[in-house]
């Protein structure tokens, strides 16, 4: 397998998995496990910060869920495409991961009535979009490659900017609560690296297409 083929087959899956690894990794690290905070926690955690509740800090809370939406939609978009032309085990794996990523956007202790409240309505819409994409992923393969690239690159950029920008804004407030100067954990950097790989993989497929697709 030459370099071009290797990149084609690995950039998108590895990018998505690295994004999730970083997302579920520590953004606030601490020797006490209960004080470790993941990106997934931040969507709820920030609601209880005094600076956010008093609106001293204004941020888009749902932005913390953009990496999950990005990975879910990217995997649904590329699982069945002729480029990169994944074999069935990898296609099934990517569709399953897409579904799991979407369902992780559910709020804690959710109920159907809770999902349609104003607080969680946007999350619910994002979940439904992602699950619909999973269900129709074979048909999404018909979308032109360049459009798929634009969607993934755009989502990856947003998914990198909003969670990190929001987190860095509230990190001083979390440091005050912990009574300790905090620095971002490795999860933030891993997620950013994964999103860069994911976007790079979609760009590579447009500008380095393979003449034949092995099945």
For each residue, the residues with C-beta under 8 A, 3 or more apart:
1: 5 6 9
2: 5 6
3: 6 7
4: 7 8 208 210
5: 1 2 8 9 210
6: 1 2 3 9 10
7: 3 4 10 11 201 204 208
8: 4 5 11 83 84 201 204 205 208 210
9: 1 5 6 13 84 86
10: 6 7 13 14
11: 7 8 14 15 197 198 200 201 204
12: 15 16 74 75 78 84 197 198 201 202 205
13: 9 10 16 17 75 90 93 94
14: 10 11 17 18 194 197
15: 11 12 18 19 74 194 195 196 197 198 199 200 201
16: 12 13 19 20 71 74 75 94 97 194 198
17: 13 14 20 21 97 194
18: 14 15 21 22 190 191 193 194 197
19: 15 16 22 23 67 70 71 159 190 191 194 195 197 198
20: 16 17 23 24 67 68 71 97 101 194
21: 17 18 24 25 187 190 191 194
22: 18 19 25 39 186 187 188 189 190 191 192 193 194
23: 19 20 38 39 40 67 68 187 191
24: 20 21 38 39 40 187
25: 21 22 38 185 186 187 190 191
26: 29 30 36 37 38 185 186 187
27: 37 38 39 42 167 184 185 187 188
28: 35 36 37 171 174 178 182 184 185
29: 26 36 185 186
30: 26 33 35 36 178
31:
32: 35 36
33: 30 36
34:
35: 28 30 32 178
36: 26 28 29 30 32 33 185
37: 26 27 28 41 42 45 174
38: 23 24 25 26 27 41 42 187
39: 22 23 24 27 42 43 64 67 163 167 187 188 191
40: 23 24 43 64 68 104
41: 37 38 44 45
42: 27 37 38 39 45 46 64 163 166 167 170
43: 39 40 46 61 62 64 65
44: 41 47 48 107 108
45: 37 41 42 48 49
46: 42 43 49 52 59 61 64 166 170
47: 44 52 53 61
48: 44 45 52 53
49: 45 46 52 53 57 170 173 174 177
50: 53 54 56 173
51: 54 56 57 170 173
52: 46 47 48 49 55 56 57 59 170 173
53: 47 48 49 50
54: 50 51
55: 52 58
56: 50 51 52
57: 49 51 52 169 170 173
58: 55
59: 46 52 63 166 169 170
60: 63 162 166
61: 43 46 47 64 166
62: 43 65 66 122 123 126
63: 59 60 66 158 162 163 165 166
64: 39 40 42 43 46 61 162 163 166 167
65: 43 62 68 69 105 123 126
66: 62 63 69 70 155 158 159 162 163
67: 19 20 23 39 70 71 159 160 163 191 195
68: 20 23 40 65 71 72 101 102 104 105 130
69: 65 66 72 73 101 102 105 126 129 130 155 159
70: 19 66 67 73 74 152 155 156 158 159 195 198
71: 16 19 20 67 68 74 75 97 98 101 198
72: 68 69 75 76 97 98 99 101 102 130 133 134
73: 69 70 76 77 98 129 130 133 151 152 155
74: 12 15 16 70 71 77 78 152 155 156 198 202
75: 12 13 16 71 72 78 79 94 95 97 98 101
76: 72 73 79 94 95 98 130 133 134 136 137 140
77: 73 74 81 133 137 140 141 143 148 151 152
78: 12 74 75 81 84 86 94 148 152 202 205
79: 75 76 86 90 91 94 95 98 137 141
80: 86 91 137 138 140 141
81: 77 78 84 85 141 145 148 205
82: 85 141 213
83: 8 145 205 209 210 213
84: 8 9 12 78 81 205 210 213
85: 81 82 210 213 214 215
86: 9 78 79 80 90 91 94
87: 90 91 215
88: 91 92
89: 92 93
90: 13 79 86 87 93 94
91: 79 80 86 87 88 94 95
92: 88 89 95 96
93: 13 89 90 96 97
94: 13 16 75 76 78 79 86 90 91 97 98
95: 75 76 79 91 92 98 99 134 137
96: 92 93 99 100
97: 16 17 20 71 72 75 93 94 100 101
98: 71 72 73 75 76 79 94 95 101 102 130 133 134 137
99: 72 95 96 102 103 130 131 134
100: 96 97 103 104
101: 20 68 69 71 72 75 97 98 104 105 130
102: 68 69 72 98 99 105 126 127 130 131 134
103: 99 100 106 127 131
104: 40 68 100 101
105: 65 68 69 101 102 123 126 127 130
106: 103 110 115 123 127
107: 44 110 114 115 120 123
108: 44
109: 114
110: 106 107 114 115 120
111: 114 115
112: 115 116
113: 116 117
114: 107 109 110 111 117 120
115: 106 107 110 111 112 120 121 123 124
116: 112 113 120 121 124
117: 113 114 120 121
118: 121
119:
120: 107 110 114 115 116 117 123 124
121: 115 116 117 118 124 125
122: 62 125 126
123: 62 65 105 106 107 115 120 126 127
124: 115 116 120 121 127 128
125: 121 122 128 129
126: 62 65 69 102 105 122 123 129 130
127: 102 103 105 106 123 124 130 131
128: 124 125 131 132
129: 69 73 125 126 132 133
130: 68 69 72 73 76 98 99 101 102 105 126 127 133 134
131: 99 102 103 127 128 134 135
132: 128 129 135 136
133: 72 73 76 77 98 129 130 136 137 140
134: 72 76 95 98 99 102 130 131 137
135: 131 132
136: 76 132 133 139 140
137: 76 77 79 80 95 98 133 134 140 141
138: 80 141
139: 136 142
140: 76 77 80 133 136 137 143 148
141: 77 79 80 81 82 137 138
142: 139
143: 77 140 147 148
144: 147 148
145: 81 83 148 149 205 206 209
146: 149 150 206
147: 143 144 150 151
148: 77 78 81 140 143 144 145 151 152 202
149: 145 146 152 153 202 203 205 206
150: 146 147 153 154
151: 73 77 147 148 154 155
152: 70 73 74 77 78 148 149 155 156 198 199 202
153: 149 150 156 157 199 202 203
154: 150 151 157 158
155: 66 69 70 73 74 151 152 158 159
156: 70 74 152 153 159 160 195 196 198 199
157: 153 154 160 161 195 199
158: 63 66 70 154 155 161 162
159: 19 66 67 69 70 155 156 162 163 195
160: 67 156 157 163 164 191 192 195 196
161: 157 158 164 165
162: 60 63 64 66 158 159 165 166
163: 39 42 63 64 66 67 159 160 166 167 188 191
164: 160 161 167 168 188 192
165: 63 161 162 168 169
166: 42 46 59 60 61 63 64 162 163 169 170
167: 27 39 42 64 163 164 170 171 184 188
168: 164 165 171 184
169: 57 59 165 166
170: 42 46 49 51 52 57 59 166 167 173 174
171: 28 167 168 174 175 182 184
172: 175 176
173: 49 50 51 52 57 170 176 177
174: 28 37 49 170 171 177 178 182
175: 171 172 178 179 180 181 182
176: 172 173 179
177: 49 173 174
178: 28 30 35 174 175 182
179: 175 176
180: 175
181: 175
182: 28 171 174 175 178
183:
184: 27 28 167 168 171 188 189
185: 25 26 27 28 29 36 188
186: 22 25 26 29 189 190
187: 21 22 23 24 25 26 27 38 39 190 191
188: 22 27 39 163 164 167 184 185 191 192
189: 22 184 186 192 193
190: 18 19 21 22 25 186 187 193 194
191: 18 19 21 22 23 25 39 67 160 163 187 188 194 195
192: 22 160 164 188 189 195 196
193: 18 22 189 190 196 197
194: 14 15 16 17 18 19 20 21 22 190 191 197 198
195: 15 19 67 70 156 157 159 160 191 192 198 199
196: 15 156 160 192 193 199 200
197: 11 12 14 15 18 19 193 194 200 201
198: 11 12 15 16 19 70 71 74 152 156 194 195 201 202
199: 15 152 153 156 157 195 196 202 203
200: 11 15 196 197 203 204
201: 7 8 11 12 15 197 198 204 205
202: 12 74 78 148 149 152 153 198 199 205 206
203: 149 153 199 200 206 207
204: 7 8 11 200 201 207 208
205: 8 12 78 81 83 84 145 149 201 202 208 209
206: 145 146 149 202 203 209
207: 203 204
208: 4 7 8 204 205
209: 83 145 205 206
210: 4 5 8 83 84 85 213
211:
212:
213: 82 83 84 85 210
214: 85
215: 85 87
